[in-house]
Amino acid sequence: MARHPNKHIREAIRYAEQHGWTLRISRGHAFGRLYCPHPCLCQIGVHSTPRNPEGHARWLRREIDKCPKPIGGAAAAGGAEDRESDEQDQQEEEQP
């Protein structure tokens, strides 16, 4: 992980990475972008020098939490097993 100059934003980036997000460092004005590993294709821009670093860090965490993917458990690791078992349960309920 690249080291952001602000400790609050570093902690928010670490939070994102713990939830499976990937940081890609930019070469321009922005520090980088966080990408969600799930099919929802969420992405969040990380500012290099935000006006309010603590507020930007809180906003990053809120955006990570708002992602439609489930956080934690097997779902964070792909969740294919859960989806398959849910589909089997639905099929069993539909059969008379």
Secondary structure, DSSP 8 states (H G I E B T S, - for coil): ----SSHHHHHHHHHHHHTT-EEEE-SSSS-EEEE-SSTT--EEEE-SS-SSHHHHHHHHHHHHHHSSS--SHHHHTT-HHHHHHHHHHHHHHH--
